[in-house]
Amino acid sequence: MRGTEFAELSAFVAVAERGNFARAATYLRIVPSTLSQTIRSLEERLGVRLLHRTTRSVSLTEAGERLFDRIRPAFEELHGAVESISDFRDTPMGTLRLSVSTVPAQMILAPLLKDFLAAYPAIQLDITIDNTNSDIVSGRFDAGIRYGKRIAQDMFLVRASPESRIITVASPDYLATHPRPKTPQDLQQHACIIFCLGTQQQLIWEFEKNRKKIEMTVSGPLIVNDVDLMVKAVRDGVGIGYVVEAYVAADIRQEKLIPMLTDWSPAYHGYYLYYTSRRQLSAPLKVFIEFLSKRQNAFRQV
């Protein structure tokens, strides 16, 4: 295979894995226009269209899917071969792709990005925010960070957050005009902000006290799938929210949010970094796991 052919196929795999020309170009360290021309050259050489392109998305054609399925294992082997010699390098390098839901992205990743990238300047972090609990294997991610209960049992886990709990919160303005709920059942008389994990998948509110468990589907005037928007709406007095206590700890200290039904707040499983053992861990993932573990040990000692 000539060098130009390999470059074209590498470009195609990068676009197919990321579904986006800009992200693929960043990964390959080339400008998007060069990447686009490379893909066009590949399609012209093969005589078939491999990608459907719109202004908003990129998807594989039937021919593209067939090509991608056939060459992806070969590129995985090449990637693994390169990573297998990483132990001989003094500095870990390469790209680390993470799939992370919104809360841990802000609560866990955001505070450590600067220190991690400063410690490992040869590593590039490629982070995708995804609240749909998508499969990291099919998405070609090295690892993910999710709520513990939502992670498949065949994954390896590393704790990524300290202990917390899920609580209901409201703003002082909301409570000035509405009675504070005393039991979970009282929430049926309140405006609750509904959070959807994915397409129309409403988050169930769970409560527990003296081994009695209650699961509720709440109702209210607002449905969102973004945690930050939900928290802002609660602050503005739109209604009651259901959120990880650690995520809104600053708002609670500043009395912008008032916790409620805390005696009914269930134990929280916390967030974990997870990855599959189906292939050897890359050098970037190894050092990230070590970095994250040290960070958690520091939190526990404070």
ABEGO torsion letter per residue (X at the ends): XBAAAAAAAAAAAAAAAAGBAAAAAAAAGBBAAAAAAAAAAAAAAAGBBABBBBAABBBBBAAAAAAAAAAAAAAAAAAAAAAAAAAABABBBEBBBBBBBAAAAAAAAAAAAAAAAAABAABBBBBBBBAAGBBAAAAGBABBBBBAAABBAABBBBBABBBBBBBBBBBAAAAAABBBBABAAAAAABBBBBBBABBGBBBBBBBBBGGBBBBBBBBEABBBABAAAAAAAAAAGAEBBBBBAAAAAAAAAAGABBBBGAAABBBBAEBBBBBBAABBBBAAAAAAAAAAAAAAAAAAAX
